[in-house]
Amino acid sequence: MSERPAEYFEQFKGYKFPVSKYRIKGKKLSAFAAAIGDKNPKYYVPDPEDPNEKADYSGIVAHPAYAACYTIPKLLEALPDIKGSDGEPMLRNIGKLLHAAQEYDFSGCDPLTPATKKVFSEAEFSKFWIKSNILWGEAIVVSTNEEKTKTFCKTIIRVGIRKGGY
């Protein structure tokens, strides 16, 4: 099966992924910060010494790297289901998919806290190009509350699909 030209993928520009919903819990925010080695009290709450006490997570915010938890997984799940106008899957072999980069922009955004409860991420493809036999794609993700009155993160995600996958 031969690779399709970059022009084929122009039909996917503007494709909107299903909205993903991610539940926010203080314990998960704190555990994530600890897992990446950042025990800054802004992001982390230690477990109480007394097992009968409950930790208070209300004063922490999500570590900036936590955005990977609510922006990327649903996009990757949706990729195999995207079909072109010819009925062919956009991604022919998921084993050829490379997660290349993500850029987070928190400027003008609200902090993500346990009080947020849920984050809704909307994503769409913005561009495609072929370079060095790799199909590159870019998606823009905006993560908000359900009412869309607060924005928590704006993300650009780039993927590469190696030869044999497109």
C-alpha positions, 0 to 999 in steps of 0.5 A: 500500500503506497503512502498518500500525498499531503493533499489527501490529508487537507480534508482533515483540516478542521476535523473536530474530535469528540469532546473529551471529559476528564474528572479532576480530583485533588488526590490525583493532582497531588499524586501526579506532582509527587510522581514527577518529583515536584513536591512544591506545596503549590501542587502537592499535599503529603499524606497525613501521618494519622491514617484516620485523617483526610488530606486537604487538597483544596489549596493546590493547583494542577502542575503545568505538566498535568495538562498531558493527562486531560489533553492527549489520551482521548485524541489518541483513542479517536485517531483510528476511527477517523475516515477520509472521503474515500472511506479509508482510515486516516491512520492506516497503521497505529503502530507507525504513530509517533507522539512528537510534541505538545506545547501548553499555553496557560496565558490568560487561563484559570488555574486548575484546582480540585474545585474545578471537578471536570475539564472538557477538551475540544480539539481539531486538526489545524495542519498537515505536511510531509517531511522526510517521509513522515506525515506530520499533523497538528491539533489545537486543543482548548480545555475549559469548564463545561460552561466554557466560562473558564479556560484552563489550557490551550495546547498544540499537539504534534504527531508524526506518522511514519511511512507505512502508516499513512 
